[in-house]
Amino acid sequence: MSTTMAILTVGVVPVAEVLPLLTEHIREEQITHISLLGKMTREEVMEDYAVDPDDERLLTLLNDNRMAEVSRWKIERDLKHLIAVLDRQEYDVILLLSSDMLSGFTAHNAILLEPQRIIPPLVASIVDGHQVGVIVPVADALPLQQQKWLSLNSAPYYALANPVSGGDSDLLDAGRALLEQGADVLVLDCLGYHQHHRDVLQKALDVPVLLSNVLVSRLAAELLV
């Protein structure tokens, strides 16, 4: 099969965690990963993507393994350019792997998968009638999270567990706090979370756990058949 896919990310993302889901159908060499900021130094990122006074902020992980605040509109501007370039290169599928609320993208040739358009309604359909608890890495992510999950019948509960600087005990504390509030389904909504984190929660707490990057990757895999 000659199907090709481009995975586009903003910062540093553990793409290796989702590759096994995709390579069930195509070879790894048919998948290209492009990171907008992943190869830039922190100084370069701050010079090109600094947050101006009226800008909305995004949090992203840089290659020094630390988070950075960057300008949303500058990120969207350059992602639009990258998507246009990839679209002209005849990729069959472009997967924008991001948990941020980014918008304004189009592709004329490739199938463009945008998690922020797919994941909230998909999760809403899966958890219908259940109370969702969402685990996010930092408090600064909460305002955008509250916008993201408006499609749920009831507002989710939130807890914090940083997958970069924290450990499994922090994750379990967050999960237990959500269960105590009444959540009966957990969602890990950050690209820093991977299947290990889901397995830890499910084994210790005996609760269903949805991993947003796995959900969108499984959808992408279906398009590669």
PyMOL commands that place a pseudoatom at each C-alpha (Angstrom):
pseudoatom trace, name=CA, resn=MET, resi=1, chain=A, elem=C, hetatm=0, pos=[0.000, 0.000, 0.000]
pseudoatom trace, name=CA, resn=SER, resi=2, chain=A, elem=C, hetatm=0, pos=[1.303, 3.447, -0.913]
pseudoatom trace, name=CA, resn=THR, resi=3, chain=A, elem=C, hetatm=0, pos=[-0.769, 5.482, 1.548]
pseudoatom trace, name=CA, resn=THR, resi=4, chain=A, elem=C, hetatm=0, pos=[1.280, 8.226, 3.195]
pseudoatom trace, name=CA, resn=MET, resi=5, chain=A, elem=C, hetatm=0, pos=[0.680, 10.194, 6.371]
pseudoatom trace, name=CA, resn=ALA, resi=6, chain=A, elem=C, hetatm=0, pos=[2.155, 13.357, 7.842]
pseudoatom trace, name=CA, resn=ILE, resi=7, chain=A, elem=C, hetatm=0, pos=[1.926, 13.840, 11.609]
pseudoatom trace, name=CA, resn=LEU, resi=8, chain=A, elem=C, hetatm=0, pos=[2.130, 17.527, 12.486]
pseudoatom trace, name=CA, resn=THR, resi=9, chain=A, elem=C, hetatm=0, pos=[2.794, 18.674, 16.050]
pseudoatom trace, name=CA, resn=VAL, resi=10, chain=A, elem=C, hetatm=0, pos=[3.404, 22.049, 17.686]
pseudoatom trace, name=CA, resn=GLY, resi=11, chain=A, elem=C, hetatm=0, pos=[6.106, 21.127, 20.179]
pseudoatom trace, name=CA, resn=VAL, resi=12, chain=A, elem=C, hetatm=0, pos=[7.826, 17.957, 21.343]
pseudoatom trace, name=CA, resn=VAL, resi=13, chain=A, elem=C, hetatm=0, pos=[5.412, 15.020, 21.324]
pseudoatom trace, name=CA, resn=PRO, resi=14, chain=A, elem=C, hetatm=0, pos=[6.154, 11.312, 21.991]
pseudoatom trace, name=CA, resn=VAL, resi=15, chain=A, elem=C, hetatm=0, pos=[4.962, 10.213, 18.548]
pseudoatom trace, name=CA, resn=ALA, resi=16, chain=A, elem=C, hetatm=0, pos=[6.548, 6.802, 19.125]
pseudoatom trace, name=CA, resn=GLU, resi=17, chain=A, elem=C, hetatm=0, pos=[3.657, 6.066, 21.495]
pseudoatom trace, name=CA, resn=VAL, resi=18, chain=A, elem=C, hetatm=0, pos=[1.079, 6.179, 18.694]
pseudoatom trace, name=CA, resn=LEU, resi=19, chain=A, elem=C, hetatm=0, pos=[3.145, 4.707, 15.860]
pseudoatom trace, name=CA, resn=PRO, resi=20, chain=A, elem=C, hetatm=0, pos=[2.194, 1.089, 16.707]
pseudoatom trace, name=CA, resn=LEU, resi=21, chain=A, elem=C, hetatm=0, pos=[-1.461, 2.003, 16.124]
pseudoatom trace, name=CA, resn=LEU, resi=22, chain=A, elem=C, hetatm=0, pos=[-0.643, 3.376, 12.685]
pseudoatom trace, name=CA, resn=THR, resi=23, chain=A, elem=C, hetatm=0, pos=[1.900, 0.839, 11.495]
pseudoatom trace, name=CA, resn=GLU, resi=24, chain=A, elem=C, hetatm=0, pos=[-0.672, -1.950, 11.659]
pseudoatom trace, name=CA, resn=HIS, resi=25, chain=A, elem=C, hetatm=0, pos=[-1.652, -0.750, 8.192]
pseudoatom trace, name=CA, resn=ILE, resi=26, chain=A, elem=C, hetatm=0, pos=[1.326, 1.083, 6.665]
pseudoatom trace, name=CA, resn=ARG, resi=27, chain=A, elem=C, hetatm=0, pos=[5.080, 0.946, 7.082]
pseudoatom trace, name=CA, resn=GLU, resi=28, chain=A, elem=C, hetatm=0, pos=[6.764, 3.408, 9.415]
pseudoatom trace, name=CA, resn=GLU, resi=29, chain=A, elem=C, hetatm=0, pos=[8.744, 4.892, 6.518]
pseudoatom trace, name=CA, resn=GLN, resi=30, chain=A, elem=C, hetatm=0, pos=[5.433, 6.016, 4.985]
pseudoatom trace, name=CA, resn=ILE, resi=31, chain=A, elem=C, hetatm=0, pos=[4.833, 8.252, 8.021]
pseudoatom trace, name=CA, resn=THR, resi=32, chain=A, elem=C, hetatm=0, pos=[6.549, 11.619, 8.349]
pseudoatom trace, name=CA, resn=HIS, resi=33, chain=A, elem=C, hetatm=0, pos=[6.602, 13.589, 11.617]
pseudoatom trace, name=CA, resn=ILE, resi=34, chain=A, elem=C, hetatm=0, pos=[7.007, 17.357, 11.450]
pseudoatom trace, name=CA, resn=SER, resi=35, chain=A, elem=C, hetatm=0, pos=[7.226, 19.444, 14.629]
pseudoatom trace, name=CA, resn=LEU, resi=36, chain=A, elem=C, hetatm=0, pos=[6.790, 23.203, 14.276]
pseudoatom trace, name=CA, resn=LEU, resi=37, chain=A, elem=C, hetatm=0, pos=[8.917, 24.039, 17.328]
pseudoatom trace, name=CA, resn=GLY, resi=38, chain=A, elem=C, hetatm=0, pos=[10.550, 20.707, 18.143]
pseudoatom trace, name=CA, resn=LYS, resi=39, chain=A, elem=C, hetatm=0, pos=[13.986, 21.477, 16.694]
pseudoatom trace, name=CA, resn=MET, resi=40, chain=A, elem=C, hetatm=0, pos=[14.143, 25.103, 17.834]
pseudoatom trace, name=CA, resn=THR, resi=41, chain=A, elem=C, hetatm=0, pos=[15.970, 26.306, 20.928]
pseudoatom trace, name=CA, resn=ARG, resi=42, chain=A, elem=C, hetatm=0, pos=[13.964, 27.989, 23.671]
pseudoatom trace, name=CA, resn=GLU, resi=43, chain=A, elem=C, hetatm=0, pos=[15.551, 31.306, 22.690]
pseudoatom trace, name=CA, resn=GLU, resi=44, chain=A, elem=C, hetatm=0, pos=[14.491, 30.881, 19.064]
pseudoatom trace, name=CA, resn=VAL, resi=45, chain=A, elem=C, hetatm=0, pos=[10.951, 29.978, 20.088]
pseudoatom trace, name=CA, resn=MET, resi=46, chain=A, elem=C, hetatm=0, pos=[10.673, 32.992, 22.370]
pseudoatom trace, name=CA, resn=GLU, resi=47, chain=A, elem=C, hetatm=0, pos=[11.947, 35.265, 19.612]
pseudoatom trace, name=CA, resn=ASP, resi=48, chain=A, elem=C, hetatm=0, pos=[9.556, 33.994, 16.938]
pseudoatom trace, name=CA, resn=TYR, resi=49, chain=A, elem=C, hetatm=0, pos=[6.488, 33.044, 18.991]
pseudoatom trace, name=CA, resn=ALA, resi=50, chain=A, elem=C, hetatm=0, pos=[6.507, 35.411, 21.961]
pseudoatom trace, name=CA, resn=VAL, resi=51, chain=A, elem=C, hetatm=0, pos=[3.112, 36.257, 23.420]
pseudoatom trace, name=CA, resn=ASP, resi=52, chain=A, elem=C, hetatm=0, pos=[2.140, 39.842, 22.639]
pseudoatom trace, name=CA, resn=PRO, resi=53, chain=A, elem=C, hetatm=0, pos=[-0.133, 41.796, 25.032]
pseudoatom trace, name=CA, resn=ASP, resi=54, chain=A, elem=C, hetatm=0, pos=[-3.425, 40.902, 23.303]
pseudoatom trace, name=CA, resn=ASP, resi=55, chain=A, elem=C, hetatm=0, pos=[-2.500, 37.350, 22.275]
pseudoatom trace, name=CA, resn=GLU, resi=56, chain=A, elem=C, hetatm=0, pos=[-4.090, 34.158, 23.527]
pseudoatom trace, name=CA, resn=ARG, resi=57, chain=A, elem=C, hetatm=0, pos=[-1.518, 31.823, 25.048]
pseudoatom trace, name=CA, resn=LEU, resi=58, chain=A, elem=C, hetatm=0, pos=[-0.738, 28.207, 24.308]
pseudoatom trace, name=CA, resn=LEU, resi=59, chain=A, elem=C, hetatm=0, pos=[1.375, 25.887, 26.417]
pseudoatom trace, name=CA, resn=THR, resi=60, chain=A, elem=C, hetatm=0, pos=[3.741, 23.563, 24.610]
pseudoatom trace, name=CA, resn=LEU, resi=61, chain=A, elem=C, hetatm=0, pos=[6.683, 21.328, 25.486]
pseudoatom trace, name=CA, resn=LEU, resi=62, chain=A, elem=C, hetatm=0, pos=[10.052, 22.314, 24.006]
pseudoatom trace, name=CA, resn=ASN, resi=63, chain=A, elem=C, hetatm=0, pos=[13.108, 20.141, 23.423]
pseudoatom trace, name=CA, resn=ASP, resi=64, chain=A, elem=C, hetatm=0, pos=[14.633, 21.197, 26.753]
pseudoatom trace, name=CA, resn=ASN, resi=65, chain=A, elem=C, hetatm=0, pos=[11.785, 19.208, 28.366]
pseudoatom trace, name=CA, resn=ARG, resi=66, chain=A, elem=C, hetatm=0, pos=[10.212, 22.349, 29.811]
pseudoatom trace, name=CA, resn=MET, resi=67, chain=A, elem=C, hetatm=0, pos=[6.907, 24.005, 28.991]
pseudoatom trace, name=CA, resn=ALA, resi=68, chain=A, elem=C, hetatm=0, pos=[6.689, 27.355, 27.218]
pseudoatom trace, name=CA, resn=GLU, resi=69, chain=A, elem=C, hetatm=0, pos=[3.924, 29.882, 26.648]
pseudoatom trace, name=CA, resn=VAL, resi=70, chain=A, elem=C, hetatm=0, pos=[3.609, 30.846, 22.990]
pseudoatom trace, name=CA, resn=SER, resi=71, chain=A, elem=C, hetatm=0, pos=[1.276, 32.985, 20.910]
pseudoatom trace, name=CA, resn=ARG, resi=72, chain=A, elem=C, hetatm=0, pos=[-1.758, 31.095, 19.639]
pseudoatom trace, name=CA, resn=TRP, resi=73, chain=A, elem=C, hetatm=0, pos=[-2.222, 33.178, 16.490]
pseudoatom trace, name=CA, resn=LYS, resi=74, chain=A, elem=C, hetatm=0, pos=[1.449, 32.895, 15.534]
pseudoatom trace, name=CA, resn=ILE, resi=75, chain=A, elem=C, hetatm=0, pos=[1.271, 29.120, 15.949]
pseudoatom trace, name=CA, resn=GLU, resi=76, chain=A, elem=C, hetatm=0, pos=[-1.930, 28.946, 13.889]
pseudoatom trace, name=CA, resn=ARG, resi=77, chain=A, elem=C, hetatm=0, pos=[-0.399, 31.174, 11.208]
pseudoatom trace, name=CA, resn=ASP, resi=78, chain=A, elem=C, hetatm=0, pos=[2.611, 28.918, 10.735]
pseudoatom trace, name=CA, resn=LEU, resi=79, chain=A, elem=C, hetatm=0, pos=[0.645, 25.680, 11.037]
pseudoatom trace, name=CA, resn=LYS, resi=80, chain=A, elem=C, hetatm=0, pos=[-1.585, 26.903, 8.187]
pseudoatom trace, name=CA, resn=HIS, resi=81, chain=A, elem=C, hetatm=0, pos=[1.527, 27.383, 6.064]
pseudoatom trace, name=CA, resn=LEU, resi=82, chain=A, elem=C, hetatm=0, pos=[2.896, 23.946, 6.981]
pseudoatom trace, name=CA, resn=ILE, resi=83, chain=A, elem=C, hetatm=0, pos=[-0.419, 22.242, 6.239]
pseudoatom trace, name=CA, resn=ALA, resi=84, chain=A, elem=C, hetatm=0, pos=[-0.557, 23.950, 2.839]
pseudoatom trace, name=CA, resn=VAL, resi=85, chain=A, elem=C, hetatm=0, pos=[2.976, 22.744, 2.057]
pseudoatom trace, name=CA, resn=LEU, resi=86, chain=A, elem=C, hetatm=0, pos=[2.186, 19.172, 3.146]
pseudoatom trace, name=CA, resn=ASP, resi=87, chain=A, elem=C, hetatm=0, pos=[-1.063, 19.218, 1.189]
pseudoatom trace, name=CA, resn=ARG, resi=88, chain=A, elem=C, hetatm=0, pos=[0.849, 20.029, -1.995]
pseudoatom trace, name=CA, resn=GLN, resi=89, chain=A, elem=C, hetatm=0, pos=[3.235, 17.138, -1.306]
pseudoatom trace, name=CA, resn=GLU, resi=90, chain=A, elem=C, hetatm=0, pos=[0.419, 14.654, -1.891]
pseudoatom trace, name=CA, resn=TYR, resi=91, chain=A, elem=C, hetatm=0, pos=[0.155, 13.101, 1.557]
pseudoatom trace, name=CA, resn=ASP, resi=92, chain=A, elem=C, hetatm=0, pos=[-3.044, 11.086, 1.872]
pseudoatom trace, name=CA, resn=VAL, resi=93, chain=A, elem=C, hetatm=0, pos=[-3.636, 11.954, 5.527]
pseudoatom trace, name=CA, resn=ILE, resi=94, chain=A, elem=C, hetatm=0, pos=[-2.402, 14.878, 7.630]
pseudoatom trace, name=CA, resn=LEU, resi=95, chain=A, elem=C, hetatm=0, pos=[-2.844, 14.295, 11.365]
pseudoatom trace, name=CA, resn=LEU, resi=96, chain=A, elem=C, hetatm=0, pos=[-2.553, 17.413, 13.503]
pseudoatom trace, name=CA, resn=LEU, resi=97, chain=A, elem=C, hetatm=0, pos=[-1.587, 15.859, 16.815]
pseudoatom trace, name=CA, resn=SER, resi=98, chain=A, elem=C, hetatm=0, pos=[-2.436, 18.548, 19.355]
pseudoatom trace, name=CA, resn=SER, resi=99, chain=A, elem=C, hetatm=0, pos=[-4.682, 18.885, 22.399]
pseudoatom trace, name=CA, resn=ASP, resi=100, chain=A, elem=C, hetatm=0, pos=[-4.976, 22.673, 21.956]
pseudoatom trace, name=CA, resn=MET, resi=101, chain=A, elem=C, hetatm=0, pos=[-8.034, 24.463, 20.574]
pseudoatom trace, name=CA, resn=LEU, resi=102, chain=A, elem=C, hetatm=0, pos=[-6.529, 25.421, 17.223]
pseudoatom trace, name=CA, resn=SER, resi=103, chain=A, elem=C, hetatm=0, pos=[-8.621, 26.383, 14.209]
pseudoatom trace, name=CA, resn=GLY, resi=104, chain=A, elem=C, hetatm=0, pos=[-8.698, 27.803, 10.699]
pseudoatom trace, name=CA, resn=PHE, resi=105, chain=A, elem=C, hetatm=0, pos=[-7.001, 24.961, 8.831]
pseudoatom trace, name=CA, resn=THR, resi=106, chain=A, elem=C, hetatm=0, pos=[-7.946, 23.484, 5.464]
pseudoatom trace, name=CA, resn=ALA, resi=107, chain=A, elem=C, hetatm=0, pos=[-6.527, 20.883, 3.106]
pseudoatom trace, name=CA, resn=HIS, resi=108, chain=A, elem=C, hetatm=0, pos=[-7.663, 20.442, -0.492]
pseudoatom trace, name=CA, resn=ASN, resi=109, chain=A, elem=C, hetatm=0, pos=[-6.025, 17.118, -1.333]
pseudoatom trace, name=CA, resn=ALA, resi=110, chain=A, elem=C, hetatm=0, pos=[-5.248, 15.274, 1.906]
pseudoatom trace, name=CA, resn=ILE, resi=111, chain=A, elem=C, hetatm=0, pos=[-7.666, 14.213, 4.628]
pseudoatom trace, name=CA, resn=LEU, resi=112, chain=A, elem=C, hetatm=0, pos=[-6.937, 16.599, 7.505]
pseudoatom trace, name=CA, resn=LEU, resi=113, chain=A, elem=C, hetatm=0, pos=[-7.624, 15.230, 10.995]
pseudoatom trace, name=CA, resn=GLU, resi=114, chain=A, elem=C, hetatm=0, pos=[-7.945, 17.876, 13.712]
pseudoatom trace, name=CA, resn=PRO, resi=115, chain=A, elem=C, hetatm=0, pos=[-8.370, 16.386, 17.196]
pseudoatom trace, name=CA, resn=GLN, resi=116, chain=A, elem=C, hetatm=0, pos=[-10.060, 19.471, 18.643]
pseudoatom trace, name=CA, resn=ARG, resi=117, chain=A, elem=C, hetatm=0, pos=[-12.913, 18.973, 16.157]
pseudoatom trace, name=CA, resn=ILE, resi=118, chain=A, elem=C, hetatm=0, pos=[-13.065, 15.189, 16.553]
pseudoatom trace, name=CA, resn=ILE, resi=119, chain=A, elem=C, hetatm=0, pos=[-12.285, 14.298, 20.164]
pseudoatom trace, name=CA, resn=PRO, resi=120, chain=A, elem=C, hetatm=0, pos=[-14.885, 16.299, 22.177]
pseudoatom trace, name=CA, resn=PRO, resi=121, chain=A, elem=C, hetatm=0, pos=[-17.953, 14.995, 20.261]
pseudoatom trace, name=CA, resn=LEU, resi=122, chain=A, elem=C, hetatm=0, pos=[-16.444, 11.499, 20.108]
pseudoatom trace, name=CA, resn=VAL, resi=123, chain=A, elem=C, hetatm=0, pos=[-15.865, 11.413, 23.864]
pseudoatom trace, name=CA, resn=ALA, resi=124, chain=A, elem=C, hetatm=0, pos=[-19.350, 12.851, 24.422]
pseudoatom trace, name=CA, resn=SER, resi=125, chain=A, elem=C, hetatm=0, pos=[-20.870, 9.972, 22.436]
pseudoatom trace, name=CA, resn=ILE, resi=126, chain=A, elem=C, hetatm=0, pos=[-18.772, 7.360, 24.263]
pseudoatom trace, name=CA, resn=VAL, resi=127, chain=A, elem=C, hetatm=0, pos=[-19.477, 8.579, 27.806]
pseudoatom trace, name=CA, resn=ASP, resi=128, chain=A, elem=C, hetatm=0, pos=[-23.147, 9.499, 27.365]
pseudoatom trace, name=CA, resn=GLY, resi=129, chain=A, elem=C, hetatm=0, pos=[-24.772, 9.373, 30.797]
pseudoatom trace, name=CA, resn=HIS, resi=130, chain=A, elem=C, hetatm=0, pos=[-21.482, 9.162, 32.698]
pseudoatom trace, name=CA, resn=GLN, resi=131, chain=A, elem=C, hetatm=0, pos=[-19.596, 11.801, 34.655]
pseudoatom trace, name=CA, resn=VAL, resi=132, chain=A, elem=C, hetatm=0, pos=[-16.242, 12.628, 33.088]
pseudoatom trace, name=CA, resn=GLY, resi=133, chain=A, elem=C, hetatm=0, pos=[-13.115, 13.565, 34.986]
pseudoatom trace, name=CA, resn=VAL, resi=134, chain=A, elem=C, hetatm=0, pos=[-10.367, 15.181, 32.925]
pseudoatom trace, name=CA, resn=ILE, resi=135, chain=A, elem=C, hetatm=0, pos=[-6.706, 15.086, 33.946]
pseudoatom trace, name=CA, resn=VAL, resi=136, chain=A, elem=C, hetatm=0, pos=[-4.540, 17.879, 32.554]
pseudoatom trace, name=CA, resn=PRO, resi=137, chain=A, elem=C, hetatm=0, pos=[-0.872, 18.720, 33.194]
pseudoatom trace, name=CA, resn=VAL, resi=138, chain=A, elem=C, hetatm=0, pos=[-1.022, 22.290, 34.522]
pseudoatom trace, name=CA, resn=ALA, resi=139, chain=A, elem=C, hetatm=0, pos=[-3.588, 24.753, 35.868]
pseudoatom trace, name=CA, resn=ASP, resi=140, chain=A, elem=C, hetatm=0, pos=[-2.943, 27.144, 32.978]
pseudoatom trace, name=CA, resn=ALA, resi=141, chain=A, elem=C, hetatm=0, pos=[-4.605, 24.614, 30.658]
pseudoatom trace, name=CA, resn=LEU, resi=142, chain=A, elem=C, hetatm=0, pos=[-7.938, 24.732, 32.496]
pseudoatom trace, name=CA, resn=PRO, resi=143, chain=A, elem=C, hetatm=0, pos=[-9.591, 27.747, 30.779]
pseudoatom trace, name=CA, resn=LEU, resi=144, chain=A, elem=C, hetatm=0, pos=[-9.220, 26.185, 27.325]
pseudoatom trace, name=CA, resn=GLN, resi=145, chain=A, elem=C, hetatm=0, pos=[-10.268, 22.793, 28.668]
pseudoatom trace, name=CA, resn=GLN, resi=146, chain=A, elem=C, hetatm=0, pos=[-13.520, 24.276, 29.926]
pseudoatom trace, name=CA, resn=GLN, resi=147, chain=A, elem=C, hetatm=0, pos=[-14.247, 25.550, 26.397]
pseudoatom trace, name=CA, resn=LYS, resi=148, chain=A, elem=C, hetatm=0, pos=[-13.248, 22.246, 24.859]
pseudoatom trace, name=CA, resn=TRP, resi=149, chain=A, elem=C, hetatm=0, pos=[-15.733, 20.037, 26.687]
pseudoatom trace, name=CA, resn=LEU, resi=150, chain=A, elem=C, hetatm=0, pos=[-18.906, 22.088, 26.232]
pseudoatom trace, name=CA, resn=SER, resi=151, chain=A, elem=C, hetatm=0, pos=[-20.386, 19.225, 24.189]
pseudoatom trace, name=CA, resn=LEU, resi=152, chain=A, elem=C, hetatm=0, pos=[-20.586, 16.998, 27.282]
pseudoatom trace, name=CA, resn=ASN, resi=153, chain=A, elem=C, hetatm=0, pos=[-24.011, 16.740, 28.918]
pseudoatom trace, name=CA, resn=SER, resi=154, chain=A, elem=C, hetatm=0, pos=[-22.537, 17.680, 32.283]
pseudoatom trace, name=CA, resn=ALA, resi=155, chain=A, elem=C, hetatm=0, pos=[-19.425, 19.734, 32.939]
pseudoatom trace, name=CA, resn=PRO, resi=156, chain=A, elem=C, hetatm=0, pos=[-16.413, 17.542, 33.708]
pseudoatom trace, name=CA, resn=TYR, resi=157, chain=A, elem=C, hetatm=0, pos=[-14.381, 17.639, 36.875]
pseudoatom trace, name=CA, resn=TYR, resi=158, chain=A, elem=C, hetatm=0, pos=[-10.690, 18.464, 36.570]
pseudoatom trace, name=CA, resn=ALA, resi=159, chain=A, elem=C, hetatm=0, pos=[-7.495, 17.423, 38.300]
pseudoatom trace, name=CA, resn=LEU, resi=160, chain=A, elem=C, hetatm=0, pos=[-3.814, 18.092, 37.659]
pseudoatom trace, name=CA, resn=ALA, resi=161, chain=A, elem=C, hetatm=0, pos=[-0.979, 15.620, 37.072]
pseudoatom trace, name=CA, resn=ASN, resi=162, chain=A, elem=C, hetatm=0, pos=[2.067, 16.656, 35.082]
pseudoatom trace, name=CA, resn=PRO, resi=163, chain=A, elem=C, hetatm=0, pos=[3.381, 13.782, 32.916]
pseudoatom trace, name=CA, resn=VAL, resi=164, chain=A, elem=C, hetatm=0, pos=[6.739, 15.508, 32.435]
pseudoatom trace, name=CA, resn=SER, resi=165, chain=A, elem=C, hetatm=0, pos=[7.709, 16.510, 35.971]
pseudoatom trace, name=CA, resn=GLY, resi=166, chain=A, elem=C, hetatm=0, pos=[5.408, 14.258, 37.993]
pseudoatom trace, name=CA, resn=GLY, resi=167, chain=A, elem=C, hetatm=0, pos=[5.221, 10.537, 38.635]
pseudoatom trace, name=CA, resn=ASP, resi=168, chain=A, elem=C, hetatm=0, pos=[2.643, 7.779, 38.808]
pseudoatom trace, name=CA, resn=SER, resi=169, chain=A, elem=C, hetatm=0, pos=[1.726, 8.723, 42.383]
pseudoatom trace, name=CA, resn=ASP, resi=170, chain=A, elem=C, hetatm=0, pos=[0.667, 12.214, 41.241]
pseudoatom trace, name=CA, resn=LEU, resi=171, chain=A, elem=C, hetatm=0, pos=[-1.429, 10.655, 38.493]
pseudoatom trace, name=CA, resn=LEU, resi=172, chain=A, elem=C, hetatm=0, pos=[-3.123, 8.286, 40.910]
pseudoatom trace, name=CA, resn=ASP, resi=173, chain=A, elem=C, hetatm=0, pos=[-3.812, 11.115, 43.370]
pseudoatom trace, name=CA, resn=ALA, resi=174, chain=A, elem=C, hetatm=0, pos=[-5.483, 13.062, 40.564]
pseudoatom trace, name=CA, resn=GLY, resi=175, chain=A, elem=C, hetatm=0, pos=[-7.526, 10.048, 39.514]
pseudoatom trace, name=CA, resn=ARG, resi=176, chain=A, elem=C, hetatm=0, pos=[-8.667, 9.308, 43.070]
pseudoatom trace, name=CA, resn=ALA, resi=177, chain=A, elem=C, hetatm=0, pos=[-9.663, 12.944, 43.587]
pseudoatom trace, name=CA, resn=LEU, resi=178, chain=A, elem=C, hetatm=0, pos=[-11.850, 12.812, 40.484]
pseudoatom trace, name=CA, resn=LEU, resi=179, chain=A, elem=C, hetatm=0, pos=[-13.490, 9.543, 41.527]
pseudoatom trace, name=CA, resn=GLU, resi=180, chain=A, elem=C, hetatm=0, pos=[-14.229, 11.004, 44.963]
pseudoatom trace, name=CA, resn=GLN, resi=181, chain=A, elem=C, hetatm=0, pos=[-16.004, 13.910, 43.254]
pseudoatom trace, name=CA, resn=GLY, resi=182, chain=A, elem=C, hetatm=0, pos=[-18.185, 11.471, 41.345]
pseudoatom trace, name=CA, resn=ALA, resi=183, chain=A, elem=C, hetatm=0, pos=[-16.390, 10.878, 38.048]
pseudoatom trace, name=CA, resn=ASP, resi=184, chain=A, elem=C, hetatm=0, pos=[-16.775, 7.378, 36.614]
pseudoatom trace, name=CA, resn=VAL, resi=185, chain=A, elem=C, hetatm=0, pos=[-14.821, 7.858, 33.358]
pseudoatom trace, name=CA, resn=LEU, resi=186, chain=A, elem=C, hetatm=0, pos=[-11.405, 9.541, 33.157]
pseudoatom trace, name=CA, resn=VAL, resi=187, chain=A, elem=C, hetatm=0, pos=[-9.906, 11.354, 30.175]
pseudoatom trace, name=CA, resn=LEU, resi=188, chain=A, elem=C, hetatm=0, pos=[-6.179, 12.027, 29.813]
pseudoatom trace, name=CA, resn=ASP, resi=189, chain=A, elem=C, hetatm=0, pos=[-6.060, 15.083, 27.578]
pseudoatom trace, name=CA, resn=CYS, resi=190, chain=A, elem=C, hetatm=0, pos=[-2.451, 16.015, 26.974]
pseudoatom trace, name=CA, resn=LEU, resi=191, chain=A, elem=C, hetatm=0, pos=[0.016, 14.680, 24.426]
pseudoatom trace, name=CA, resn=GLY, resi=192, chain=A, elem=C, hetatm=0, pos=[2.472, 14.011, 27.239]
pseudoatom trace, name=CA, resn=TYR, resi=193, chain=A, elem=C, hetatm=0, pos=[0.223, 11.230, 28.527]
pseudoatom trace, name=CA, resn=HIS, resi=194, chain=A, elem=C, hetatm=0, pos=[0.588, 7.856, 26.893]
pseudoatom trace, name=CA, resn=GLN, resi=195, chain=A, elem=C, hetatm=0, pos=[-0.589, 4.299, 27.312]
pseudoatom trace, name=CA, resn=HIS, resi=196, chain=A, elem=C, hetatm=0, pos=[1.520, 3.701, 30.425]
pseudoatom trace, name=CA, resn=HIS, resi=197, chain=A, elem=C, hetatm=0, pos=[-0.428, 6.424, 32.241]
pseudoatom trace, name=CA, resn=ARG, resi=198, chain=A, elem=C, hetatm=0, pos=[-3.745, 4.968, 31.133]
pseudoatom trace, name=CA, resn=ASP, resi=199, chain=A, elem=C, hetatm=0, pos=[-2.696, 1.483, 32.263]
pseudoatom trace, name=CA, resn=VAL, resi=200, chain=A, elem=C, hetatm=0, pos=[-1.591, 2.774, 35.682]
pseudoatom trace, name=CA, resn=LEU, resi=201, chain=A, elem=C, hetatm=0, pos=[-4.972, 4.395, 36.298]
pseudoatom trace, name=CA, resn=GLN, resi=202, chain=A, elem=C, hetatm=0, pos=[-7.035, 1.482, 35.014]
pseudoatom trace, name=CA, resn=LYS, resi=203, chain=A, elem=C, hetatm=0, pos=[-5.126, -1.110, 37.022]
pseudoatom trace, name=CA, resn=ALA, resi=204, chain=A, elem=C, hetatm=0, pos=[-5.084, 0.794, 40.310]
pseudoatom trace, name=CA, resn=LEU, resi=205, chain=A, elem=C, hetatm=0, pos=[-8.517, 2.433, 40.195]
pseudoatom trace, name=CA, resn=ASP, resi=206, chain=A, elem=C, hetatm=0, pos=[-10.532, -0.010, 38.049]
pseudoatom trace, name=CA, resn=VAL, resi=207, chain=A, elem=C, hetatm=0, pos=[-12.037, 2.817, 36.001]
pseudoatom trace, name=CA, resn=PRO, resi=208, chain=A, elem=C, hetatm=0, pos=[-12.370, 3.369, 32.230]
pseudoatom trace, name=CA, resn=VAL, resi=209, chain=A, elem=C, hetatm=0, pos=[-9.695, 5.762, 30.951]
pseudoatom trace, name=CA, resn=LEU, resi=210, chain=A, elem=C, hetatm=0, pos=[-9.744, 7.447, 27.547]
pseudoatom trace, name=CA, resn=LEU, resi=211, chain=A, elem=C, hetatm=0, pos=[-6.487, 8.708, 26.076]
pseudoatom trace, name=CA, resn=SER, resi=212, chain=A, elem=C, hetatm=0, pos=[-7.191, 11.476, 23.576]
pseudoatom trace, name=CA, resn=ASN, resi=213, chain=A, elem=C, hetatm=0, pos=[-4.126, 10.958, 21.382]
pseudoatom trace, name=CA, resn=VAL, resi=214, chain=A, elem=C, hetatm=0, pos=[-4.883, 7.231, 21.087]
pseudoatom trace, name=CA, resn=LEU, resi=215, chain=A, elem=C, hetatm=0, pos=[-8.488, 7.930, 20.093]
pseudoatom trace, name=CA, resn=VAL, resi=216, chain=A, elem=C, hetatm=0, pos=[-7.504, 10.190, 17.211]
pseudoatom trace, name=CA, resn=SER, resi=217, chain=A, elem=C, hetatm=0, pos=[-4.679, 7.875, 16.166]
pseudoatom trace, name=CA, resn=ARG, resi=218, chain=A, elem=C, hetatm=0, pos=[-7.084, 4.938, 15.953]
pseudoatom trace, name=CA, resn=LEU, resi=219, chain=A, elem=C, hetatm=0, pos=[-9.348, 7.017, 13.737]
pseudoatom trace, name=CA, resn=ALA, resi=220, chain=A, elem=C, hetatm=0, pos=[-6.375, 7.904, 11.561]
pseudoatom trace, name=CA, resn=ALA, resi=221, chain=A, elem=C, hetatm=0, pos=[-5.415, 4.235, 11.349]
pseudoatom trace, name=CA, resn=GLU, resi=222, chain=A, elem=C, hetatm=0, pos=[-8.853, 3.392, 9.947]
pseudoatom trace, name=CA, resn=LEU, resi=223, chain=A, elem=C, hetatm=0, pos=[-8.196, 5.781, 7.059]
pseudoatom trace, name=CA, resn=LEU, resi=224, chain=A, elem=C, hetatm=0, pos=[-4.985, 3.948, 6.206]
pseudoatom trace, name=CA, resn=VAL, resi=225, chain=A, elem=C, hetatm=0, pos=[-6.612, 0.584, 5.532]
for i in range(1, 225): cmd.bond("trace and resi %d" % i, "trace and resi %d" % (i + 1))
show_as sticks, trace
zoom trace
